[in-house]
Amino acid sequence: MFLTPDELVELTDSHRRKDQAMWLRKNGFAFFYSRLRNIKVLRTHVESQFGLRENVPTDSEPNWAALKKTT
């Protein structure tokens, strides 16, 4: 779900949270702070930023019409 601390260091080339946050902002990565002030970055967001995952629309309702049998 989220990058591990080691993956965050690998992505940003920094161990310091302040520097990681600055790098993430500068490079357009969405992140947030946990209750303990740890940086959280969604793995799917990183994958989409690097073109490894297509942006899949997240519909709130399933496409029920797709289940209809065609004759």
PyRosetta script that sets phi, psi and omega in degrees:
from pyrosetta import init, pose_from_sequence

init()
pose = pose_from_sequence("MFLTPDELVELTDSHRRKDQAMWLRKNGFAFFYSRLRNIKVLRTHVESQFGLRENVPTDSEPNWAALKKTT")
pose.set_psi(1, -53.5)
pose.set_omega(1, 179.4)
pose.set_phi(2, -115.1)
pose.set_psi(2, 156.9)
pose.set_omega(2, 172.5)
pose.set_phi(3, -63.3)
pose.set_psi(3, 145.3)
pose.set_omega(3, 174.9)
pose.set_phi(4, -76.1)
pose.set_psi(4, 162.6)
pose.set_omega(4, 176.3)
pose.set_phi(5, -55.6)
pose.set_psi(5, -39.3)
pose.set_omega(5, 178.9)
pose.set_phi(6, -66.3)
pose.set_psi(6, -38.1)
pose.set_omega(6, 178.3)
pose.set_phi(7, -68.0)
pose.set_psi(7, -34.8)
pose.set_omega(7, 177.3)
pose.set_phi(8, -65.7)
pose.set_psi(8, -40.1)
pose.set_omega(8, 176.2)
pose.set_phi(9, -64.3)
pose.set_psi(9, -42.5)
pose.set_omega(9, 179.5)
pose.set_phi(10, -63.2)
pose.set_psi(10, -40.6)
pose.set_omega(10, -180.0)
pose.set_phi(11, -66.7)
pose.set_psi(11, -43.8)
pose.set_omega(11, -172.4)
pose.set_phi(12, -98.2)
pose.set_psi(12, -10.7)
pose.set_omega(12, -176.2)
pose.set_phi(13, 59.4)
pose.set_psi(13, 32.6)
pose.set_omega(13, 179.5)
pose.set_phi(14, -148.5)
pose.set_psi(14, 145.7)
pose.set_omega(14, 175.9)
pose.set_phi(15, -94.3)
pose.set_psi(15, -21.0)
pose.set_omega(15, -176.6)
pose.set_phi(16, -82.3)
pose.set_psi(16, 130.4)
pose.set_omega(16, -179.0)
pose.set_phi(17, -58.9)
pose.set_psi(17, -39.7)
pose.set_omega(17, -179.1)
pose.set_phi(18, -60.8)
pose.set_psi(18, -44.6)
pose.set_omega(18, 179.1)
pose.set_phi(19, -69.1)
pose.set_psi(19, -36.5)
pose.set_omega(19, 177.3)
pose.set_phi(20, -62.7)
pose.set_psi(20, -47.0)
pose.set_omega(20, 179.8)
pose.set_phi(21, -61.0)
pose.set_psi(21, -41.7)
pose.set_omega(21, -179.9)
pose.set_phi(22, -63.6)
pose.set_psi(22, -43.5)
pose.set_omega(22, 179.8)
pose.set_phi(23, -64.3)
pose.set_psi(23, -44.4)
pose.set_omega(23, -179.3)
pose.set_phi(24, -61.5)
pose.set_psi(24, -44.4)
pose.set_omega(24, 178.1)
pose.set_phi(25, -61.4)
pose.set_psi(25, -48.2)
pose.set_omega(25, -176.9)
pose.set_phi(26, -60.3)
pose.set_psi(26, -33.0)
pose.set_omega(26, -176.1)
pose.set_phi(27, -101.6)
pose.set_psi(27, 11.4)
pose.set_omega(27, 171.8)
pose.set_phi(28, 75.7)
pose.set_psi(28, 26.4)
pose.set_omega(28, 178.3)
pose.set_phi(29, -94.7)
pose.set_psi(29, 132.0)
pose.set_omega(29, 176.3)
pose.set_phi(30, -79.6)
pose.set_psi(30, 137.7)
pose.set_omega(30, 178.2)
pose.set_phi(31, -154.8)
pose.set_psi(31, 168.2)
pose.set_omega(31, 174.0)
pose.set_phi(32, -147.0)
pose.set_psi(32, 167.9)
pose.set_omega(32, 178.8)
pose.set_phi(33, -100.3)
pose.set_psi(33, 138.5)
pose.set_omega(33, 174.6)
pose.set_phi(34, -77.0)
pose.set_psi(34, 176.4)
pose.set_omega(34, 178.6)
pose.set_phi(35, -58.4)
pose.set_psi(35, -30.9)
pose.set_omega(35, 179.6)
pose.set_phi(36, -91.7)
pose.set_psi(36, 12.9)
pose.set_omega(36, 177.8)
pose.set_phi(37, 68.6)
pose.set_psi(37, 24.5)
pose.set_omega(37, 172.9)
pose.set_phi(38, -86.8)
pose.set_psi(38, 144.6)
pose.set_omega(38, -179.9)
pose.set_phi(39, -79.3)
pose.set_psi(39, 132.1)
pose.set_omega(39, 179.1)
pose.set_phi(40, -119.1)
pose.set_psi(40, 126.2)
pose.set_omega(40, 178.3)
pose.set_phi(41, -128.0)
pose.set_psi(41, 126.1)
pose.set_omega(41, 178.5)
pose.set_phi(42, -68.2)
pose.set_psi(42, 132.1)
pose.set_omega(42, 179.7)
pose.set_phi(43, -60.5)
pose.set_psi(43, -40.5)
pose.set_omega(43, -179.8)
pose.set_phi(44, -63.4)
pose.set_psi(44, -33.1)
pose.set_omega(44, 178.3)
pose.set_phi(45, -66.4)
pose.set_psi(45, -43.6)
pose.set_omega(45, 179.1)
pose.set_phi(46, -63.6)
pose.set_psi(46, -43.5)
pose.set_omega(46, 179.1)
pose.set_phi(47, -61.3)
pose.set_psi(47, -40.4)
pose.set_omega(47, 179.3)
pose.set_phi(48, -71.1)
pose.set_psi(48, -34.2)
pose.set_omega(48, 177.9)
pose.set_phi(49, -62.7)
pose.set_psi(49, -34.1)
pose.set_omega(49, -179.4)
pose.set_phi(50, -94.9)
pose.set_psi(50, 8.0)
pose.set_omega(50, 177.4)
pose.set_phi(51, 74.3)
pose.set_psi(51, 18.7)
pose.set_omega(51, -179.5)
pose.set_phi(52, -87.6)
pose.set_psi(52, -13.8)
pose.set_omega(52, -179.0)
pose.set_phi(53, -141.9)
pose.set_psi(53, 134.5)
pose.set_omega(53, 177.1)
pose.set_phi(54, -76.1)
pose.set_psi(54, 148.0)
pose.set_omega(54, 176.1)
pose.set_phi(55, -70.8)
pose.set_psi(55, 106.8)
pose.set_omega(55, -178.7)
pose.set_phi(56, -92.2)
pose.set_psi(56, 125.7)
pose.set_omega(56, 180.0)
pose.set_phi(57, -63.6)
pose.set_psi(57, 140.8)
pose.set_omega(57, 179.2)
pose.set_phi(58, -108.1)
pose.set_psi(58, 89.0)
pose.set_omega(58, 177.8)
pose.set_phi(59, -75.3)
pose.set_psi(59, 143.7)
pose.set_omega(59, 179.4)
pose.set_phi(60, -77.8)
pose.set_psi(60, -22.3)
pose.set_omega(60, -180.0)
pose.set_phi(61, -122.0)
pose.set_psi(61, 142.7)
pose.set_omega(61, 174.7)
pose.set_phi(62, -66.0)
pose.set_psi(62, 157.0)
pose.set_omega(62, 176.4)
pose.set_phi(63, -83.2)
pose.set_psi(63, 88.0)
pose.set_omega(63, -176.8)
pose.set_phi(64, -64.9)
pose.set_psi(64, -29.4)
pose.set_omega(64, -179.7)
pose.set_phi(65, -63.2)
pose.set_psi(65, -27.9)
pose.set_omega(65, 179.9)
pose.set_phi(66, -67.8)
pose.set_psi(66, -19.5)
pose.set_omega(66, -179.6)
pose.set_phi(67, -86.3)
pose.set_psi(67, -13.5)
pose.set_omega(67, -179.1)
pose.set_phi(68, -66.1)
pose.set_psi(68, 135.1)
pose.set_omega(68, -179.9)
pose.set_phi(69, -77.8)
pose.set_psi(69, 131.3)
pose.set_omega(69, 178.4)
pose.set_phi(70, -93.5)
pose.set_psi(70, 145.0)
pose.set_omega(70, -179.0)
pose.set_phi(71, -113.5)
pose.dump_pdb("model.pdb")
